[in-house]
Every structure is written in structure tokens, then in C-alpha cells.
């Protein structure tokens, strides 16, 4: 897996979350909170994955 692939997966997840939020504008507070938490997890995981990929590429 290359860095472009990891970036693409992360970008796709974030775009999907944003699209989902636009389709359901009348969410209650609890649902919005869950989405924000999931967004933070995805961003964190994506950043960690990109950093790991970068480290692997630099080691070679």
C-alpha cells in the first residue's frame, strides 16, 4: 500500500462523513456528538497510518 492509497482512503472516509451529515441535517445532539467522535477517530487513524507509511518509506 502506498501513501497515495492511504491518503485516498482517509479522504474518502472524511468526504463520506461530510456527505452523510449534509443528508441528515435534522439530527439530534447525541447523533452529532457520535459523528464528531467518529470523525476524530478516523482523522487520528488516518494520520497514524500516513505517518507509519512515511516511516516505512524512509527506512527503505
C-alpha distance matrix in Angstrom:
0.0 3.8 6.8 8.2 6.3 7.3 10.5 11.1 10.9 13.2 15.4 15.8 16.9 19.3 20.7 21.3 23.1 25.2 26.1 27.2 29.3 31.0 31.9 33.6 35.6 38.3 36.3 38.2 37.5 35.9 33.3 32.5 32.1 29.7 27.5 27.7 26.7 23.7 22.7 23.0 20.8 18.0 18.4 18.5 15.4 13.4 14.9 14.3 10.6 10.6 13.1 11.3 8.3 11.3 13.2 10.8 10.8 14.5 15.3 14.4
3.8 0.0 3.8 5.4 5.3 6.6 8.8 9.9 11.0 12.7 14.3 15.5 17.0 18.8 20.1 21.3 23.1 24.7 25.8 27.3 29.2 30.7 31.9 33.7 35.4 38.3 36.5 38.5 37.7 36.4 33.8 32.6 32.4 30.2 27.8 27.6 26.9 24.2 22.7 22.8 21.2 18.2 17.8 18.2 15.7 13.1 13.9 14.0 10.5 9.2 11.7 10.8 7.2 9.1 11.8 10.1 9.0 12.5 14.2 13.3
6.8 3.8 0.0 3.8 5.4 5.1 6.1 8.5 9.9 10.6 12.1 14.1 15.5 16.6 18.1 19.8 21.3 22.6 24.1 25.7 27.2 28.7 30.3 32.0 33.4 36.4 34.6 36.5 35.5 34.4 32.0 30.4 30.1 28.3 25.8 25.2 24.7 22.3 20.3 20.2 19.1 16.2 15.1 15.6 13.8 10.7 11.0 11.7 8.8 6.4 9.1 9.4 6.1 7.2 10.6 10.1 8.9 11.8 14.2 14.1
8.2 5.4 3.8 0.0 3.8 5.5 5.1 6.0 8.6 9.9 10.3 12.0 14.2 15.3 16.0 17.9 19.9 20.8 21.9 23.9 25.6 26.7 28.2 30.3 31.7 34.9 33.4 35.6 34.9 34.1 31.4 29.8 29.9 28.2 25.4 25.0 25.0 22.4 20.2 20.8 20.0 16.6 15.7 17.0 15.3 11.9 12.7 14.2 11.3 9.1 12.3 13.0 9.9 10.7 14.3 13.8 12.3 15.2 17.7 17.3
6.3 5.3 5.4 3.8 0.0 3.8 5.4 5.0 6.2 8.6 9.8 10.4 12.3 14.3 15.1 16.2 18.4 19.9 20.7 22.3 24.4 25.7 26.7 28.8 30.6 33.5 31.9 34.1 33.7 32.5 29.7 28.5 28.7 26.6 23.8 24.0 23.8 20.8 19.1 20.0 18.6 15.2 15.1 16.4 14.1 11.0 12.9 13.9 10.6 9.6 13.1 13.0 10.2 12.3 15.4 14.4 13.7 16.9 18.9 18.4
7.3 6.6 5.1 5.5 3.8 0.0 3.8 5.4 5.2 6.2 8.5 9.8 10.7 12.4 14.2 15.3 16.8 18.5 19.9 21.2 22.8 24.6 25.9 27.5 29.2 31.9 30.1 31.9 31.1 29.9 27.3 26.0 25.9 23.8 21.3 21.1 20.6 17.8 16.2 16.6 15.2 11.9 11.7 12.7 10.4 7.3 9.2 10.2 7.0 6.4 10.1 10.3 8.3 10.5 13.4 13.1 13.1 16.0 17.9 18.2
10.5 8.8 6.1 5.1 5.4 3.8 0.0 3.8 5.5 5.1 6.0 8.4 9.9 10.6 12.0 14.0 15.4 16.4 18.1 19.8 21.2 22.6 24.3 26.1 27.3 30.4 28.8 30.8 29.9 29.1 26.5 24.8 24.9 23.3 20.4 20.0 20.0 17.5 15.2 15.8 15.2 11.8 10.8 12.5 11.2 7.5 8.9 11.1 8.9 7.1 10.7 12.1 10.3 11.4 14.8 15.2 14.7 17.1 19.6 20.0
11.1 9.9 8.5 6.0 5.0 5.4 3.8 0.0 3.8 5.4 5.1 5.9 8.5 9.9 10.3 11.9 14.1 15.2 16.1 18.0 19.8 20.9 22.2 24.4 26.0 29.1 27.7 30.1 29.7 29.0 26.0 24.5 25.1 23.3 20.2 20.4 20.8 17.9 15.7 17.1 16.5 12.8 12.6 14.9 13.3 9.9 12.1 14.2 11.7 10.6 14.4 15.3 13.2 14.8 18.1 18.0 17.4 20.2 22.5 22.5
10.9 11.0 9.9 8.6 6.2 5.2 5.5 3.8 0.0 3.8 5.5 5.1 6.2 8.7 9.9 10.4 12.4 14.3 15.2 16.4 18.4 20.1 21.1 22.8 24.7 27.5 25.8 28.0 27.7 26.5 23.5 22.5 22.9 20.7 17.9 18.4 18.3 15.1 13.6 15.1 13.9 10.2 11.0 13.1 10.9 8.1 11.3 12.9 10.3 10.5 14.2 14.7 13.3 15.5 18.4 18.1 18.3 21.2 23.1 23.3
13.2 12.7 10.6 9.9 8.6 6.2 5.1 5.4 3.8 0.0 3.8 5.4 5.2 6.3 8.6 9.9 10.8 12.5 14.3 15.4 16.8 18.7 20.2 21.6 23.1 25.8 24.0 26.0 25.2 24.2 21.5 20.0 20.2 18.4 15.5 15.4 15.5 12.7 10.6 11.8 11.1 7.4 7.4 9.9 8.6 5.5 8.5 10.8 9.2 9.2 12.7 13.9 13.2 14.9 17.7 18.2 18.6 20.9 23.0 23.9
15.4 14.3 12.1 10.3 9.8 8.5 6.0 5.1 5.5 3.8 0.0 3.8 5.5 5.2 6.0 8.4 9.9 10.6 12.1 14.1 15.4 16.6 18.4 20.3 21.5 24.6 23.3 25.6 25.1 24.6 21.8 19.9 20.7 19.3 16.0 15.9 16.8 14.2 11.5 13.3 13.5 9.9 9.3 12.5 12.0 8.8 11.0 13.9 12.6 11.8 15.2 16.9 15.8 17.0 20.2 20.8 20.6 22.8 25.3 26.0
15.8 15.5 14.1 12.0 10.4 9.8 8.4 5.9 5.1 5.4 3.8 0.0 3.8 5.5 5.1 6.0 8.5 9.8 10.4 12.1 14.2 15.3 16.4 18.5 20.3 23.3 22.1 24.7 24.7 24.0 20.8 19.5 20.6 18.8 15.5 16.3 17.2 14.1 12.1 14.7 14.4 10.7 11.4 14.6 13.4 10.8 13.8 16.2 14.5 14.3 17.9 19.0 17.8 19.6 22.6 22.8 22.7 25.4 27.6 27.9
16.9 17.0 15.5 14.2 12.3 10.7 9.9 8.5 6.2 5.2 5.5 3.8 0.0 3.8 5.5 5.1 6.2 8.7 9.9 10.5 12.4 14.4 15.4 16.8 18.7 21.4 19.6 21.9 21.7 20.7 17.6 16.5 17.3 15.3 12.1 13.1 13.7 10.4 8.8 11.6 11.1 7.6 9.1 12.2 11.1 9.4 12.6 14.8 13.6 14.2 17.5 18.5 18.1 20.0 22.7 23.1 23.6 26.0 28.0 28.8
19.3 18.8 16.6 15.3 14.3 12.4 10.6 9.9 8.7 6.3 5.2 5.5 3.8 0.0 3.8 5.4 5.1 6.2 8.6 9.9 10.7 12.5 14.4 15.7 16.9 19.8 18.2 20.5 20.0 19.5 16.7 14.8 15.7 14.4 10.9 11.1 12.5 10.1 7.3 10.1 10.9 7.7 8.0 11.6 11.8 9.9 12.3 15.1 14.7 14.8 17.7 19.5 19.2 20.6 23.3 24.3 24.6 26.7 28.9 30.0
20.7 20.1 18.1 16.0 15.1 14.2 12.0 10.3 9.9 8.6 6.0 5.1 5.5 3.8 0.0 3.8 5.4 5.1 6.1 8.5 9.9 10.7 12.4 14.5 15.8 19.1 18.2 20.9 21.0 21.0 17.8 16.0 17.7 16.6 12.9 13.6 15.6 13.1 10.6 13.6 14.6 11.5 11.7 15.4 15.4 13.2 15.6 18.5 17.7 17.4 20.6 22.4 21.6 22.9 26.0 26.7 26.6 28.8 31.3 32.0
21.3 21.3 19.8 17.9 16.2 15.3 14.0 11.9 10.4 9.9 8.4 6.0 5.1 5.4 3.8 0.0 3.8 5.4 5.1 6.1 8.6 10.0 10.6 12.6 14.6 17.6 16.5 19.3 19.8 19.4 15.9 14.8 16.7 15.1 11.6 13.3 15.0 12.1 10.5 14.1 14.4 11.5 12.9 16.3 15.8 14.3 17.2 19.6 18.6 19.1 22.3 23.6 23.0 24.7 27.6 28.0 28.3 30.7 32.9 33.5
23.1 23.1 21.3 19.9 18.4 16.8 15.4 14.1 12.4 10.8 9.9 8.5 6.2 5.1 5.4 3.8 0.0 3.8 5.5 5.1 6.2 8.8 10.0 10.9 12.5 15.2 13.6 16.1 16.3 15.9 12.6 11.2 13.0 11.5 7.9 9.6 11.6 9.1 7.6 11.3 12.1 9.9 11.4 14.7 14.8 14.0 16.6 19.0 18.7 19.4 22.2 23.7 23.7 25.3 27.9 28.7 29.3 31.5 33.5 34.6
25.2 24.7 22.6 20.8 19.9 18.5 16.4 15.2 14.3 12.5 10.6 9.8 8.7 6.2 5.1 5.4 3.8 0.0 3.8 5.4 5.1 6.4 8.8 10.2 11.0 14.2 13.4 16.2 16.4 16.9 13.8 11.6 13.9 13.5 9.7 10.6 13.4 11.7 9.5 12.9 14.6 12.5 12.9 16.5 17.2 15.9 18.0 20.9 20.8 20.9 23.7 25.6 25.4 26.6 29.4 30.5 30.7 32.7 35.1 36.1
26.1 25.8 24.1 21.9 20.7 19.9 18.1 16.1 15.2 14.3 12.1 10.4 9.9 8.6 6.1 5.1 5.5 3.8 0.0 3.8 5.4 5.2 6.3 8.9 10.5 13.8 13.7 17.0 17.9 18.4 15.0 13.5 16.3 15.6 12.0 13.7 16.4 14.3 12.6 16.3 17.5 15.2 16.1 19.7 19.9 18.4 20.9 23.7 23.1 23.2 26.3 28.0 27.4 28.9 31.8 32.5 32.6 34.9 37.2 37.9
27.2 27.3 25.7 23.9 22.3 21.2 19.8 18.0 16.4 15.4 14.1 12.1 10.5 9.9 8.5 6.1 5.1 5.4 3.8 0.0 3.8 5.4 5.2 6.5 9.0 11.7 10.9 14.1 15.4 15.5 11.8 11.1 14.0 12.9 9.7 12.2 14.7 12.6 11.9 15.7 16.6 14.8 16.4 19.6 19.7 19.0 21.7 24.0 23.6 24.3 27.3 28.6 28.5 30.2 32.9 33.5 34.0 36.3 38.4 39.2
29.3 29.2 27.2 25.6 24.4 22.8 21.2 19.8 18.4 16.8 15.4 14.2 12.4 10.7 9.9 8.6 6.2 5.1 5.4 3.8 0.0 3.8 5.5 5.4 6.3 9.3 8.5 11.6 12.6 13.3 10.1 8.5 11.7 11.5 8.4 10.3 13.4 12.3 11.2 14.7 16.4 15.2 16.2 19.4 20.2 19.7 21.9 24.4 24.6 25.2 27.8 29.5 29.7 31.1 33.6 34.7 35.2 37.2 39.4 40.6
31.0 30.7 28.7 26.7 25.7 24.6 22.6 20.9 20.1 18.7 16.6 15.3 14.4 12.5 10.7 10.0 8.8 6.4 5.2 5.4 3.8 0.0 3.8 5.5 5.7 9.4 10.2 13.6 15.0 16.3 13.3 11.6 15.0 15.2 12.1 13.7 17.0 15.9 14.5 17.9 19.8 18.2 18.9 22.4 23.2 22.2 24.3 27.1 27.1 27.3 30.0 31.9 31.7 33.0 35.8 36.8 37.0 39.0 41.4 42.4
31.9 31.9 30.3 28.2 26.7 25.9 24.3 22.2 21.1 20.2 18.4 16.4 15.4 14.4 12.4 10.6 10.0 8.8 6.3 5.2 5.5 3.8 0.0 3.8 6.1 8.9 9.9 13.6 15.8 16.7 13.4 12.8 16.3 16.0 13.3 15.6 18.5 17.1 16.4 20.0 21.3 19.8 21.1 24.4 24.7 23.9 26.4 29.0 28.6 29.1 32.1 33.6 33.4 34.9 37.7 38.4 38.7 41.0 43.2 44.0
33.6 33.7 32.0 30.3 28.8 27.5 26.1 24.4 22.8 21.6 20.3 18.5 16.8 15.7 14.5 12.6 10.9 10.2 8.9 6.5 5.4 5.5 3.8 0.0 3.8 5.6 6.2 9.9 12.4 13.4 10.3 10.1 13.8 13.7 11.6 14.2 17.0 16.1 15.9 19.3 20.7 19.8 21.3 24.3 24.9 24.6 27.0 29.4 29.4 30.2 32.9 34.4 34.5 36.2 38.7 39.5 40.2 42.3 44.4 45.4
35.6 35.4 33.4 31.7 30.6 29.2 27.3 26.0 24.7 23.1 21.5 20.3 18.7 16.9 15.8 14.6 12.5 11.0 10.5 9.0 6.3 5.7 6.1 3.8 0.0 3.8 5.7 9.1 11.2 13.2 10.8 9.7 13.5 14.4 12.4 14.1 17.4 17.2 16.6 19.7 21.7 21.1 22.0 25.0 26.1 25.8 27.8 30.4 30.8 31.3 33.8 35.6 35.9 37.2 39.7 40.9 41.4 43.3 45.6 46.8
38.3 38.3 36.4 34.9 33.5 31.9 30.4 29.1 27.5 25.8 24.6 23.3 21.4 19.8 19.1 17.6 15.2 14.2 13.8 11.7 9.3 9.4 8.9 5.6 3.8 0.0 3.8 6.6 9.5 11.7 9.9 9.7 13.3 14.4 13.4 15.3 18.1 18.4 18.4 21.3 23.1 23.0 24.2 26.9 28.0 28.2 30.1 32.5 33.0 33.9 36.2 37.9 38.4 39.8 42.2 43.4 44.1 46.0 48.1 49.5
36.3 36.5 34.6 33.4 31.9 30.1 28.8 27.7 25.8 24.0 23.3 22.1 19.6 18.2 18.2 16.5 13.6 13.4 13.7 10.9 8.5 10.2 9.9 6.2 5.7 3.8 0.0 3.8 6.6 8.1 6.1 6.5 9.9 10.8 10.3 12.4 14.9 15.2 15.8 18.5 20.1 20.4 21.8 24.2 25.3 25.8 27.8 29.8 30.6 31.7 33.9 35.4 36.2 37.7 39.8 41.0 42.1 43.9 45.8 47.3
38.2 38.5 36.5 35.6 34.1 31.9 30.8 30.1 28.0 26.0 25.6 24.7 21.9 20.5 20.9 19.3 16.1 16.2 17.0 14.1 11.6 13.6 13.6 9.9 9.1 6.6 3.8 0.0 3.8 5.6 5.5 6.5 8.8 10.3 11.0 12.6 14.6 15.7 16.8 18.9 20.4 21.4 22.8 24.7 26.1 27.1 28.8 30.6 31.7 33.0 34.9 36.4 37.5 39.0 40.8 42.2 43.5 45.1 46.9 48.6
37.5 37.7 35.5 34.9 33.7 31.1 29.9 29.7 27.7 25.2 25.1 24.7 21.7 20.0 21.0 19.8 16.3 16.4 17.9 15.4 12.6 15.0 15.8 12.4 11.2 9.5 6.6 3.8 0.0 3.8 5.5 5.2 6.2 8.8 10.0 10.6 12.4 14.3 15.3 16.7 18.6 20.0 21.1 22.7 24.4 25.6 27.0 28.7 30.2 31.5 33.0 34.6 36.1 37.4 39.0 40.6 42.0 43.4 45.1 47.1
35.9 36.4 34.4 34.1 32.5 29.9 29.1 29.0 26.5 24.2 24.6 24.0 20.7 19.5 21.0 19.4 15.9 16.9 18.4 15.5 13.3 16.3 16.7 13.4 13.2 11.7 8.1 5.6 3.8 0.0 3.8 5.5 5.1 6.3 8.7 9.9 10.6 12.4 14.2 15.5 16.7 18.5 20.0 21.2 22.6 24.3 25.8 27.1 28.5 30.3 31.7 33.0 34.6 36.1 37.6 39.0 40.6 42.1 43.6 45.5
33.3 33.8 32.0 31.4 29.7 27.3 26.5 26.0 23.5 21.5 21.8 20.8 17.6 16.7 17.8 15.9 12.6 13.8 15.0 11.8 10.1 13.3 13.4 10.3 10.8 9.9 6.1 5.5 5.5 3.8 0.0 3.8 5.3 5.1 6.3 8.7 9.9 10.6 12.3 14.4 15.4 16.4 18.3 20.0 21.0 22.3 24.2 25.7 26.7 28.3 30.2 31.4 32.6 34.4 36.0 37.2 38.7 40.4 42.0 43.7
32.5 32.6 30.4 29.8 28.5 26.0 24.8 24.5 22.5 20.0 19.9 19.5 16.5 14.8 16.0 14.8 11.2 11.6 13.5 11.1 8.5 11.6 12.8 10.1 9.7 9.7 6.5 6.5 5.2 5.5 3.8 0.0 3.8 5.4 5.1 6.2 8.7 9.8 10.4 12.5 14.3 15.2 16.4 18.4 19.9 20.8 22.4 24.3 25.5 26.7 28.4 30.1 31.3 32.6 34.5 35.9 37.2 38.7 40.5 42.3
32.1 32.4 30.1 29.9 28.7 25.9 24.9 25.1 22.9 20.2 20.7 20.6 17.3 15.7 17.7 16.7 13.0 13.9 16.3 14.0 11.7 15.0 16.3 13.8 13.5 13.3 9.9 8.8 6.2 5.1 5.3 3.8 0.0 3.8 5.4 5.1 6.2 8.6 9.8 10.7 12.5 14.3 15.4 16.6 18.4 19.9 21.1 22.6 24.3 25.8 27.1 28.6 30.2 31.6 33.0 34.6 36.2 37.5 39.1 41.2
29.7 30.2 28.3 28.2 26.6 23.8 23.3 23.3 20.7 18.4 19.3 18.8 15.3 14.4 16.6 15.1 11.5 13.5 15.6 12.9 11.5 15.2 16.0 13.7 14.4 14.4 10.8 10.3 8.8 6.3 5.1 5.4 3.8 0.0 3.8 5.5 5.1 6.2 8.5 10.0 10.6 12.3 14.2 15.4 16.4 18.1 19.9 21.1 22.3 24.2 25.7 26.8 28.4 30.1 31.5 32.8 34.5 36.0 37.4 39.3
27.5 27.8 25.8 25.4 23.8 21.3 20.4 20.2 17.9 15.5 16.0 15.5 12.1 10.9 12.9 11.6 7.9 9.7 12.0 9.7 8.4 12.1 13.3 11.6 12.4 13.4 10.3 11.0 10.0 8.7 6.3 5.1 5.4 3.8 0.0 3.8 5.4 5.0 6.0 8.6 9.8 10.4 12.1 14.1 15.1 16.1 18.0 19.7 20.7 22.1 24.0 25.4 26.5 28.1 29.9 31.2 32.5 34.2 35.9 37.6
27.7 27.6 25.2 25.0 24.0 21.1 20.0 20.4 18.4 15.4 15.9 16.3 13.1 11.1 13.6 13.3 9.6 10.6 13.7 12.2 10.3 13.7 15.6 14.2 14.1 15.3 12.4 12.6 10.6 9.9 8.7 6.2 5.1 5.5 3.8 0.0 3.8 5.5 5.0 6.3 8.7 9.9 10.5 12.3 14.2 15.2 16.4 18.3 19.8 21.0 22.4 24.2 25.6 26.8 28.5 30.1 31.5 32.8 34.6 36.6
26.7 26.9 24.7 25.0 23.8 20.6 20.0 20.8 18.3 15.5 16.8 17.2 13.7 12.5 15.6 15.0 11.6 13.4 16.4 14.7 13.4 17.0 18.5 17.0 17.4 18.1 14.9 14.6 12.4 10.6 9.9 8.7 6.2 5.1 5.4 3.8 0.0 3.8 5.3 5.2 6.3 8.7 10.0 10.6 12.3 14.2 15.4 16.5 18.3 20.0 21.1 22.5 24.3 25.7 27.0 28.6 30.3 31.6 33.0 35.1
23.7 24.2 22.3 22.4 20.8 17.8 17.5 17.9 15.1 12.7 14.2 14.1 10.4 10.1 13.1 12.1 9.1 11.7 14.3 12.6 12.3 15.9 17.1 16.1 17.2 18.4 15.2 15.7 14.3 12.4 10.6 9.8 8.6 6.2 5.0 5.5 3.8 0.0 3.8 5.4 5.0 6.1 8.6 9.8 10.4 12.0 14.1 15.2 16.2 18.1 19.8 20.8 22.2 24.0 25.5 26.7 28.3 30.0 31.4 33.2
22.7 22.7 20.3 20.2 19.1 16.2 15.2 15.7 13.6 10.6 11.5 12.1 8.8 7.3 10.6 10.5 7.6 9.5 12.6 11.9 11.2 14.5 16.4 15.9 16.6 18.4 15.8 16.8 15.3 14.2 12.3 10.4 9.8 8.5 6.0 5.0 5.3 3.8 0.0 3.8 5.4 5.1 6.1 8.5 9.8 10.4 12.1 14.1 15.1 16.3 18.1 19.8 20.9 22.3 24.1 25.6 26.8 28.3 30.2 31.9
23.0 22.8 20.2 20.8 20.0 16.6 15.8 17.1 15.1 11.8 13.3 14.7 11.6 10.1 13.6 14.1 11.3 12.9 16.3 15.7 14.7 17.9 20.0 19.3 19.7 21.3 18.5 18.9 16.7 15.5 14.4 12.5 10.7 10.0 8.6 6.3 5.2 5.4 3.8 0.0 3.8 5.5 5.1 6.0 8.5 9.8 10.5 12.1 14.0 15.3 16.3 18.1 19.8 20.9 22.3 24.2 25.6 26.8 28.5 30.6
20.8 21.2 19.1 20.0 18.6 15.2 15.2 16.5 13.9 11.1 13.5 14.4 11.1 10.9 14.6 14.4 12.1 14.6 17.5 16.6 16.4 19.8 21.3 20.7 21.7 23.1 20.1 20.4 18.6 16.7 15.4 14.3 12.5 10.6 9.8 8.7 6.3 5.0 5.4 3.8 0.0 3.8 5.5 5.1 6.0 8.4 9.8 10.5 12.0 14.1 15.2 16.3 18.1 19.8 20.9 22.3 24.2 25.6 26.9 28.9
18.0 18.2 16.2 16.6 15.2 11.9 11.8 12.8 10.2 7.4 9.9 10.7 7.6 7.7 11.5 11.5 9.9 12.5 15.2 14.8 15.2 18.2 19.8 19.8 21.1 23.0 20.4 21.4 20.0 18.5 16.4 15.2 14.3 12.3 10.4 9.9 8.7 6.1 5.1 5.5 3.8 0.0 3.8 5.4 5.1 5.9 8.4 9.8 10.3 12.0 14.0 15.1 16.2 18.0 19.7 20.8 22.3 24.0 25.6 27.3
18.4 17.8 15.1 15.7 15.1 11.7 10.8 12.6 11.0 7.4 9.3 11.4 9.1 8.0 11.7 12.9 11.4 12.9 16.1 16.4 16.2 18.9 21.1 21.3 22.0 24.2 21.8 22.8 21.1 20.0 18.3 16.4 15.4 14.2 12.1 10.5 10.0 8.6 6.1 5.1 5.5 3.8 0.0 3.8 5.5 5.1 6.0 8.5 9.8 10.5 12.1 14.1 15.2 16.3 18.2 19.8 21.0 22.3 24.2 26.1
18.5 18.2 15.6 17.0 16.4 12.7 12.5 14.9 13.1 9.9 12.5 14.6 12.2 11.6 15.4 16.3 14.7 16.5 19.7 19.6 19.4 22.4 24.4 24.3 25.0 26.9 24.2 24.7 22.7 21.2 20.0 18.4 16.6 15.4 14.1 12.3 10.6 9.8 8.5 6.0 5.1 5.4 3.8 0.0 3.8 5.5 5.2 6.1 8.5 9.9 10.5 12.2 14.2 15.3 16.4 18.3 19.9 21.0 22.5 24.8
15.4 15.7 13.8 15.3 14.1 10.4 11.2 13.3 10.9 8.6 12.0 13.4 11.1 11.8 15.4 15.8 14.8 17.2 19.9 19.7 20.2 23.2 24.7 24.9 26.1 28.0 25.3 26.1 24.4 22.6 21.0 19.9 18.4 16.4 15.1 14.2 12.3 10.4 9.8 8.5 6.0 5.1 5.5 3.8 0.0 3.8 5.5 5.1 6.0 8.6 9.8 10.4 12.2 14.1 15.2 16.4 18.3 19.9 21.0 23.0
13.4 13.1 10.7 11.9 11.0 7.3 7.5 9.9 8.1 5.5 8.8 10.8 9.4 9.9 13.2 14.3 14.0 15.9 18.4 19.0 19.7 22.2 23.9 24.6 25.8 28.2 25.8 27.1 25.6 24.3 22.3 20.8 19.9 18.1 16.1 15.2 14.2 12.0 10.4 9.8 8.4 5.9 5.1 5.5 3.8 0.0 3.8 5.4 5.0 6.1 8.5 9.8 10.5 12.2 14.2 15.3 16.4 18.3 20.0 21.6
14.9 13.9 11.0 12.7 12.9 9.2 8.9 12.1 11.3 8.5 11.0 13.8 12.6 12.3 15.6 17.2 16.6 18.0 20.9 21.7 21.9 24.3 26.4 27.0 27.8 30.1 27.8 28.8 27.0 25.8 24.2 22.4 21.1 19.9 18.0 16.4 15.4 14.1 12.1 10.5 9.8 8.4 6.0 5.2 5.5 3.8 0.0 3.8 5.4 5.1 6.1 8.5 9.8 10.5 12.2 14.2 15.3 16.4 18.3 20.4
14.3 14.0 11.7 14.2 13.9 10.2 11.1 14.2 12.9 10.8 13.9 16.2 14.8 15.1 18.5 19.6 19.0 20.9 23.7 24.0 24.4 27.1 29.0 29.4 30.4 32.5 29.8 30.6 28.7 27.1 25.7 24.3 22.6 21.1 19.7 18.3 16.5 15.2 14.1 12.1 10.5 9.8 8.5 6.1 5.1 5.4 3.8 0.0 3.8 5.5 5.1 6.1 8.6 9.8 10.5 12.2 14.2 15.2 16.5 18.8
10.6 10.5 8.8 11.3 10.6 7.0 8.9 11.7 10.3 9.2 12.6 14.5 13.6 14.7 17.7 18.6 18.7 20.8 23.1 23.6 24.6 27.1 28.6 29.4 30.8 33.0 30.6 31.7 30.2 28.5 26.7 25.5 24.3 22.3 20.7 19.8 18.3 16.2 15.1 14.0 12.0 10.3 9.8 8.5 6.0 5.0 5.4 3.8 0.0 3.8 5.4 5.1 6.1 8.6 9.9 10.5 12.3 14.2 15.4 17.0
10.6 9.2 6.4 9.1 9.6 6.4 7.1 10.6 10.5 9.2 11.8 14.3 14.2 14.8 17.4 19.1 19.4 20.9 23.2 24.3 25.2 27.3 29.1 30.2 31.3 33.9 31.7 33.0 31.5 30.3 28.3 26.7 25.8 24.2 22.1 21.0 20.0 18.1 16.3 15.3 14.1 12.0 10.5 9.9 8.6 6.1 5.1 5.5 3.8 0.0 3.8 5.4 5.1 6.1 8.6 9.8 10.5 12.2 14.3 15.8
13.1 11.7 9.1 12.3 13.1 10.1 10.7 14.4 14.2 12.7 15.2 17.9 17.5 17.7 20.6 22.3 22.2 23.7 26.3 27.3 27.8 30.0 32.1 32.9 33.8 36.2 33.9 34.9 33.0 31.7 30.2 28.4 27.1 25.7 24.0 22.4 21.1 19.8 18.1 16.3 15.2 14.0 12.1 10.5 9.8 8.5 6.1 5.1 5.4 3.8 0.0 3.8 5.4 5.0 6.1 8.6 9.9 10.5 12.3 14.6
11.3 10.8 9.4 13.0 13.0 10.3 12.1 15.3 14.7 13.9 16.9 19.0 18.5 19.5 22.4 23.6 23.7 25.6 28.0 28.6 29.5 31.9 33.6 34.4 35.6 37.9 35.4 36.4 34.6 33.0 31.4 30.1 28.6 26.8 25.4 24.2 22.5 20.8 19.8 18.1 16.3 15.1 14.1 12.2 10.4 9.8 8.5 6.1 5.1 5.4 3.8 0.0 3.8 5.4 5.1 6.2 8.6 9.9 10.6 12.8
8.3 7.2 6.1 9.9 10.2 8.3 10.3 13.2 13.3 13.2 15.8 17.8 18.1 19.2 21.6 23.0 23.7 25.4 27.4 28.5 29.7 31.7 33.4 34.5 35.9 38.4 36.2 37.5 36.1 34.6 32.6 31.3 30.2 28.4 26.5 25.6 24.3 22.2 20.9 19.8 18.1 16.2 15.2 14.2 12.2 10.5 9.8 8.6 6.1 5.1 5.4 3.8 0.0 3.8 5.4 5.1 6.2 8.6 10.0 11.1
11.3 9.1 7.2 10.7 12.3 10.5 11.4 14.8 15.5 14.9 17.0 19.6 20.0 20.6 22.9 24.7 25.3 26.6 28.9 30.2 31.1 33.0 34.9 36.2 37.2 39.8 37.7 39.0 37.4 36.1 34.4 32.6 31.6 30.1 28.1 26.8 25.7 24.0 22.3 20.9 19.8 18.0 16.3 15.3 14.1 12.2 10.5 9.8 8.6 6.1 5.0 5.4 3.8 0.0 3.8 5.5 5.1 6.2 8.7 10.3
13.2 11.8 10.6 14.3 15.4 13.4 14.8 18.1 18.4 17.7 20.2 22.6 22.7 23.3 26.0 27.6 27.9 29.4 31.8 32.9 33.6 35.8 37.7 38.7 39.7 42.2 39.8 40.8 39.0 37.6 36.0 34.5 33.0 31.5 29.9 28.5 27.0 25.5 24.1 22.3 20.9 19.7 18.2 16.4 15.2 14.2 12.2 10.5 9.9 8.6 6.1 5.1 5.4 3.8 0.0 3.8 5.4 5.1 6.2 8.9
10.8 10.1 10.1 13.8 14.4 13.1 15.2 18.0 18.1 18.2 20.8 22.8 23.1 24.3 26.7 28.0 28.7 30.5 32.5 33.5 34.7 36.8 38.4 39.5 40.9 43.4 41.0 42.2 40.6 39.0 37.2 35.9 34.6 32.8 31.2 30.1 28.6 26.7 25.6 24.2 22.3 20.8 19.8 18.3 16.4 15.3 14.2 12.2 10.5 9.8 8.6 6.2 5.1 5.5 3.8 0.0 3.8 5.5 5.2 6.7
10.8 9.0 8.9 12.3 13.7 13.1 14.7 17.4 18.3 18.6 20.6 22.7 23.6 24.6 26.6 28.3 29.3 30.7 32.6 34.0 35.2 37.0 38.7 40.2 41.4 44.1 42.1 43.5 42.0 40.6 38.7 37.2 36.2 34.5 32.5 31.5 30.3 28.3 26.8 25.6 24.2 22.3 21.0 19.9 18.3 16.4 15.3 14.2 12.3 10.5 9.9 8.6 6.2 5.1 5.4 3.8 0.0 3.8 5.5 5.5
14.5 12.5 11.8 15.2 16.9 16.0 17.1 20.2 21.2 20.9 22.8 25.4 26.0 26.7 28.8 30.7 31.5 32.7 34.9 36.3 37.2 39.0 41.0 42.3 43.3 46.0 43.9 45.1 43.4 42.1 40.4 38.7 37.5 36.0 34.2 32.8 31.6 30.0 28.3 26.8 25.6 24.0 22.3 21.0 19.9 18.3 16.4 15.2 14.2 12.2 10.5 9.9 8.6 6.2 5.1 5.5 3.8 0.0 3.8 5.5
15.3 14.2 14.2 17.7 18.9 17.9 19.6 22.5 23.1 23.0 25.3 27.6 28.0 28.9 31.3 32.9 33.5 35.1 37.2 38.4 39.4 41.4 43.2 44.4 45.6 48.1 45.8 46.9 45.1 43.6 42.0 40.5 39.1 37.4 35.9 34.6 33.0 31.4 30.2 28.5 26.9 25.6 24.2 22.5 21.0 20.0 18.3 16.5 15.4 14.3 12.3 10.6 10.0 8.7 6.2 5.2 5.5 3.8 0.0 3.8
14.4 13.3 14.1 17.3 18.4 18.2 20.0 22.5 23.3 23.9 26.0 27.9 28.8 30.0 32.0 33.5 34.6 36.1 37.9 39.2 40.6 42.4 44.0 45.4 46.8 49.5 47.3 48.6 47.1 45.5 43.7 42.3 41.2 39.3 37.6 36.6 35.1 33.2 31.9 30.6 28.9 27.3 26.1 24.8 23.0 21.6 20.4 18.8 17.0 15.8 14.6 12.8 11.1 10.3 8.9 6.7 5.5 5.5 3.8 0.0
